[in-house]
Every structure is written in C-alpha cells, then in structure tokens.
Amino acid sequence: MTPTMSEVVAAHPLFAGWPAGAQLVVGCGRLVAFAPGALLVAEGEQARTLFLLRRGSVSVELHSPGSGPLVVDRIGPGGVVGWSW
C-alpha cells in the first residue's frame, strides 16, 4: 500500500519534532519515483524542489573540466536533496 504524503513527510527525519513544518510541506508535495540514472537537477540550475528520499540513493555530481562528472556525495534513504536553494 502506498503511503500518503502526510505519512511520508511525518516519518521523515527532517521533520522529526516539527509537526507544523511537516504540515506546510504536505500541502505542496507529491510522491514521485525516478528511474535509475535519472537526472533530478543539473549543476547550475535553480533549485525549485526539495526531495525527501525514502528509497534508493542519489549521487551529487560536479562537472570537472577535462575529466567529466565527479561524485562529491551520495545520499540515501532519510536524506534530503535540493535543500541548498
């Protein structure tokens, strides 16, 4: 059974002990899934989305001139992506 947005946000560590904050996010959130290797946001783009990871992992990459993408962080379940607006 797919959890509701309210359940997902309330269970996320970012909102532990902050129910008012969780309720603000629930109203503008949506549940999405991405295929392995999908790009969530490109380097240099304006961040417009906050991703609360439930499953899987996300690699944070920077472009390194002459050598291509460089993985600088890997974020797993319970992590947050897109918080550095």
C-alpha positions, -999 to +999 in steps of 0.1 A: +000+000+000+013+034-010+017+058+020+000+092+019+021+124+015+012+132+052+026+098+063+058+102+042+066+137+055+057+130+091+080+099+091+110+118+075+139+126+099+139+163+086+106+169+102+110+149+135+097+171+163+084+197+139+048+188+130+039+223+119+067+223+093+056+189+081+021+201+076+034+231+055+052+207+032+024+182+028+002+208+011+027+214-017+043+179-020+038+150-043+051+114-044+073+107-073+096+079-084+126+081-108+143+055-129+179+046-121+203+072-136+176+099-139+187+135-135+169+153-107+185+187-112+215+198-133+245+217-119+239+254-123+201+252-124+180+270-098+168+246-072+130+245-071+123+212-055+131+196-021+134+158-024+129+136+007+145+103-001+126+072+010+144+045-010+174+042-033+202+067-035+212+099-052+246+109-064+256+146-062+280+153-091+300+182-102+314+187-136+352+185-136+368+201-167+389+175-185+376+145-165+338+147-166+314+141-137+329+139-102+307+123-074+310+145-044+283+130-022+259+100-022+226+105-004+205+075+007+171+069+024+163+095+050+184+121+032+174+153+016+183+167-019+177+202-032+179+220+002+206+244-009+185+270-026 
